[in-house]
Every structure is written in C-alpha cells, then in structure tokens.
C-alpha cells in the first residue's frame, strides 16, 4: 500500500535546499562547506552533486558545463592521473586523494566530460597478487575501520578504466576483486570482519562501500537476508540508524540503501522494510535546518551528563537488543566529549558543528530522501523535479 508523507513537498524541498547552496556560493564554481568554513574541490563537487540530484545541471548551458569541467580537470596531476585536493604534498595512496579522484570522476561524468590525463596510477594494481596484497594490507578483508572506502575506491578506478578501454586485464582484475571479497565475507553477518563491533554499526557502514560496487556490476551479495536482519535491528525510536541520537548523514544513507537493495528489491521482509524506510524518511525530512540545509545531527548529546537525559537515554535504549544499546551508549559518550564538538575532515581546514548545515550532509540527506522516495513513491503531487542519480560508479549511483 502506497503511503505519502504528510507535508512532504519535493518542489519546496528543492527550492529550500538550493537556496541554502546558493548562500554558500563564493564564485561560479566554489562553495563554502558550511557557514564558518572555506571552499575546496570537495565542496565544489558536493554542490554539483546536489544540483544534479535535483536535475538542475541538465538546464545549464554548454559553456557553463565546460567551465565547470575545466575547473575540475585543473586538479588532475598530469603524471600519475590522480586528482589532488589543492597544493597536496602528502602520500598519494590516501583516502583524501582517492576520494578526491573518485568524486572528480563522478563530477566530470555529470558534465559530459572526462579526465584530461590517463589514470596512470591504476597500473600499481595490474595483477591479482598486487591487488590482493594492497587490500590485505589495508585491512579490507577483516573490516578494518575505513577499509570499505579503500576497497570501493580501488574498484571505482578499475571499473572506470575498463569502461573507457575495454581492457580484458581490467575485467579480470574486477573478477578477482569480487572473488576476494566473496571469500572473505562473514557468513554470520554478511559484513567483513569477525569482531562484535563489526556486527553492528561499524559493520554495515563499512560494508556499504563494497556493496556499492556489487550493485553497480549487478553482482549478487551473499547472505543478504542476514544483512537486512542486522540493519533493521539498529533503527532507533526516532527512525535513525546512527549510534548517536539524531542520526548521521552516512549511517542513514547506508542503512536506507542496504534495506532497499538487499531487502526490498529482493522481496525480503518488504512490509517491515517499508515501515522502517518511511520512519527514516520522516526523521530525515523533519531534521532539515531552518536555513534549508541539512546537518550531521541536531540531537547530539552536548555533554557527558546530557547523554543520560530522559530524551537521549530513551533513544539509546530503544529496541530489543542490549548489545545494540551498548554500542549506542559507547558512541554517544565518546561523541559527547568537548573535543568532539566539531567534525573535522580533510575537505576543509575548518570543522563544522554537528547541528550546522553543511554541503556533505545536505547531499547525503537529500540522497537518502531521494532513494526512499524513488523506491516507495512518497511524494505528494508531481510538481517536484525528477530525482537524478549518478551514472558513474560510486557514491550517488542508484537504480531501482
């Protein structure tokens, strides 16, 4: 049975979000991350992704597209092919460089363009043995923190090169990538890693990045029922899937995507998944800030004592599993410390407050709403823009 969300107006959402994005504009292609932060190639990509999600890039002139493409291409190194975030002087095989490169590839695809130089760095993984060693040393097969990103970026680069060159060697490398991860997947959880931590929040968030690759290549994910079962257990009383009250941009998108593609699209626990997605949709939609943007969380405990307030402790203890409540309590206590008042990343020099609208969370929150709406058709009326998902492999790619 179709259910619409009371008060959800996609056209109004688009107007308010893009109004906030425009308020962050510095010039034609640079946008601040948040009110107190500067701009970078990352924030330009995030702004472009938001415009594209609401199908506004299609309306741009060719000159404007070309100007954007030239700007993004200017960050590519002519020797190795990486896209480097500014005057980058550190190691190249880092999350910052790989993430910048992946986002720039997606951005250029949106603009109907390509990298200016070849991705020569891909040759470092030109045999299954080299690729295996890289993944193994990065902790990908045991679900080490951040290793999901490492595995995803590698597969994005191999896939991008294969699609441009049709090189059979690259196709064979991708076959090996899937074989490696199929063999390492934990059959008791469907995630990667054996520790109790990796059965819950860190497990599904880390695994989501590999799932992005499986979905793009239309490969079956093993143990999909156990994956769905685990994620459904993690939803709190407010509808969010993060371990901290108020949700989180990454956690909630990852959970929605997993429930849709590992459960709903396979006909498994459809009614429960529909209910969970509707609750998440309502929670995310209602969390939009007054300025039109979205943030990481508007309910993060502001102090260690505040963790145990009536509202927060009810959220932490919601559900039927004490082990889930235990991980929520640990995460909430950790993130309530004064040193965690801001979220600091490699995207900008300045951090952002949890409750502050920022470019990343605005993209991910809107992407969460888009995936759920596209799956369940929750919009009222047809006045809003069509949701437009990435065609390039990576975050933002979605097919119903």
ZIGI-V834702 format. One record per residue. N is the residue number from 1. RES is the residue in one small letter. SS is DSSP state (a for helix, b for strand, c for the rest). OMEGA is omega in whole degrees, 0 to 359 (* if undefined). Layout:
BEGIN
<<N:RES:SS:OMEGA> <N:RES:SS:OMEGA>>
END
This chain:
BEGIN
<<1:x:c:181> <2:x:c:176> <3:x:c:174> <4:x:c:180> <5:x:c:181> <6:x:c:177> <7:x:c:181> <8:x:c:179> <9:x:c:185> <10:x:a:179> <11:x:a:178> <12:x:a:177> <13:x:a:179> <14:x:a:181> <15:x:a:183> <16:x:a:181> <17:x:a:182> <18:x:a:173> <19:x:a:178> <20:x:a:179> <21:x:a:179> <22:x:a:179> <23:x:a:177> <24:x:c:183> <25:x:b:174> <26:x:c:173> <27:x:c:189> <28:x:c:184> <29:x:c:180> <30:x:c:183> <31:x:b:175> <32:x:c:177> <33:x:c:178> <34:x:b:189> <35:x:c:185> <36:x:c:185> <37:x:c:180> <38:x:c:182> <39:x:c:177> <40:x:c:175> <41:x:a:178> <42:x:a:184> <43:x:a:174> <44:x:a:178> <45:x:a:181> <46:x:a:179> <47:x:a:178> <48:x:a:181> <49:x:a:179> <50:x:a:177> <51:x:a:182> <52:x:a:180> <53:x:a:178> <54:x:c:173> <55:x:c:180> <56:x:c:181> <57:x:a:179> <58:x:a:182> <59:x:a:184> <60:x:c:174> <61:x:c:178> <62:x:a:178> <63:x:a:179> <64:x:a:177> <65:x:a:181> <66:x:a:178> <67:x:a:176> <68:x:a:182> <69:x:a:180> <70:x:a:178> <71:x:a:181> <72:x:a:179> <73:x:a:182> <74:x:c:179> <75:x:c:182> <76:x:b:176> <77:x:c:186> <78:x:c:183> <79:x:c:185> <80:x:c:178> <81:x:c:177> <82:x:c:168> <83:x:b:187> <84:x:c:182> <85:x:c:178> <86:x:c:180> <87:x:c:188> <88:x:c:184> <89:x:c:186> <90:x:c:178> <91:x:c:183> <92:x:c:180> <93:x:c:179> <94:x:c:178> <95:x:a:183> <96:x:a:182> <97:x:a:180> <98:x:a:180> <99:x:a:178> <100:x:a:181> <101:x:a:180> <102:x:a:180> <103:x:a:180> <104:x:a:176> <105:x:a:178> <106:x:a:181> <107:x:a:180> <108:x:a:178> <109:x:a:177> <110:x:a:184> <111:x:c:181> <112:x:c:184> <113:x:c:184> <114:x:c:174> <115:x:c:179> <116:x:c:183> <117:x:c:178> <118:x:c:177> <119:x:c:185> <120:x:a:182> <121:x:a:182> <122:x:a:183> <123:x:a:179> <124:x:a:179> <125:x:a:190> <126:x:c:173> <127:x:c:177> <128:x:a:181> <129:x:a:179> <130:x:a:180> <131:x:a:179> <132:x:a:181> <133:x:a:180> <134:x:a:180> <135:x:a:180> <136:x:a:181> <137:x:a:178> <138:x:c:178> <139:x:c:186> <140:x:a:184> <141:x:a:177> <142:x:a:174> <143:x:c:179> <144:x:c:180> <145:x:c:179> <146:x:c:185> <147:x:a:177> <148:x:a:176> <149:x:a:180> <150:x:a:181> <151:x:a:181> <152:x:a:182> <153:x:a:179> <154:x:a:181> <155:x:a:177> <156:x:a:183> <157:x:a:178> <158:x:a:181> <159:x:a:180> <160:x:a:180> <161:x:a:180> <162:x:a:182> <163:x:a:179> <164:x:a:188> <165:x:a:186> <166:x:c:181> <167:x:c:183> <168:x:a:179> <169:x:a:179> <170:x:a:176> <171:x:a:178> <172:x:a:178> <173:x:a:177> <174:x:a:176> <175:x:a:177> <176:x:a:177> <177:x:a:179> <178:x:a:180> <179:x:a:179> <180:x:a:185> <181:x:a:175> <182:x:a:183> <183:x:a:184> <184:x:a:184> <185:x:c:181> <186:x:c:183> <187:x:c:181> <188:x:c:181> <189:x:c:186> <190:x:c:179> <191:x:c:176> <192:x:c:183> <193:x:c:185> <194:x:c:185> <195:x:c:179> <196:x:c:178> <197:x:a:185> <198:x:a:174> <199:x:a:188> <200:x:c:190> <201:x:a:181> <202:x:a:180> <203:x:a:183> <204:x:a:180> <205:x:a:178> <206:x:a:184> <207:x:a:181> <208:x:a:184> <209:x:a:173> <210:x:a:180> <211:x:a:177> <212:x:a:181> <213:x:a:178> <214:x:a:182> <215:x:a:182> <216:x:a:181> <217:x:c:181> <218:x:c:177> <219:x:c:178> <220:x:c:175> <221:x:c:180> <222:x:c:172> <223:x:c:185> <224:x:a:180> <225:x:a:178> <226:x:a:177> <227:x:a:180> <228:x:a:180> <229:x:a:182> <230:x:a:183> <231:x:a:179> <232:x:a:180> <233:x:c:189> <234:x:c:181> <235:x:c:182> <236:x:c:186> <237:x:c:180> <238:x:c:180> <239:x:c:183> <240:x:c:182> <241:x:c:177> <242:x:c:180> <243:x:c:180> <244:x:c:179> <245:x:c:180> <246:x:c:177> <247:x:c:180> <248:x:c:184> <249:x:a:182> <250:x:a:183> <251:x:a:186> <252:x:a:175> <253:x:a:181> <254:x:a:181> <255:x:a:180> <256:x:a:182> <257:x:a:179> <258:x:a:181> <259:x:a:180> <260:x:a:191> <261:x:a:178> <262:x:a:183> <263:x:a:186> <264:x:a:182> <265:x:a:178> <266:x:a:178> <267:x:c:182> <268:x:c:178> <269:x:c:188> <270:x:a:183> <271:x:a:179> <272:x:a:178> <273:x:a:178> <274:x:a:180> <275:x:a:181> <276:x:a:180> <277:x:a:178> <278:x:a:179> <279:x:a:178> <280:x:a:179> <281:x:a:181> <282:x:a:181> <283:x:a:180> <284:x:a:182> <285:x:a:181> <286:x:a:181> <287:x:c:178> <288:x:c:180> <289:x:c:182> <290:x:c:181> <291:x:c:179> <292:x:c:178> <293:x:c:177> <294:x:c:183> <295:x:c:177> <296:x:c:180> <297:x:c:176> <298:x:c:185> <299:x:c:179> <300:x:c:177> <301:x:c:186> <302:x:c:178> <303:x:c:179> <304:x:c:179> <305:x:a:181> <306:x:a:176> <307:x:a:185> <308:x:a:174> <309:x:c:183> <310:x:a:182> <311:x:a:186> <312:x:a:182> <313:x:a:176> <314:x:a:177> <315:x:a:182> <316:x:a:184> <317:x:c:182> <318:x:c:183> <319:x:c:187> <320:x:c:185> <321:x:c:179> <322:x:a:180> <323:x:a:176> <324:x:a:178> <325:x:a:178> <326:x:a:181> <327:x:a:175> <328:x:a:181> <329:x:a:179> <330:x:a:182> <331:x:a:181> <332:x:a:178> <333:x:a:180> <334:x:a:185> <335:x:a:177> <336:x:c:180> <337:x:c:180> <338:x:a:181> <339:x:a:179> <340:x:a:182> <341:x:c:177> <342:x:b:176> <343:x:b:183> <344:x:c:181> <345:x:c:176> <346:x:c:182> <347:x:c:178> <348:x:c:179> <349:x:c:181> <350:x:c:177> <351:x:c:178> <352:x:b:175> <353:x:b:183> <354:x:c:185> <355:x:c:187> <356:x:c:177> <357:x:c:179> <358:x:b:188> <359:x:a:182> <360:x:a:183> <361:x:a:176> <362:x:a:176> <363:x:a:185> <364:x:a:178> <365:x:a:179> <366:x:a:177> <367:x:a:176> <368:x:a:178> <369:x:a:182> <370:x:a:181> <371:x:a:181> <372:x:a:180> <373:x:a:180> <374:x:a:182> <375:x:a:187> <376:x:a:179> <377:x:c:185> <378:x:c:184> <379:x:c:173> <380:x:c:182> <381:x:c:182> <382:x:c:184> <383:x:c:184> <384:x:c:178> <385:x:c:177> <386:x:c:174> <387:x:c:183> <388:x:c:183> <389:x:c:181> <390:x:b:172> <391:x:c:180> <392:x:c:176> <393:x:c:177> <394:x:c:177> <395:x:c:182> <396:x:c:177> <397:x:b:181> <398:x:c:176> <399:x:c:176> <400:x:c:*>>
END
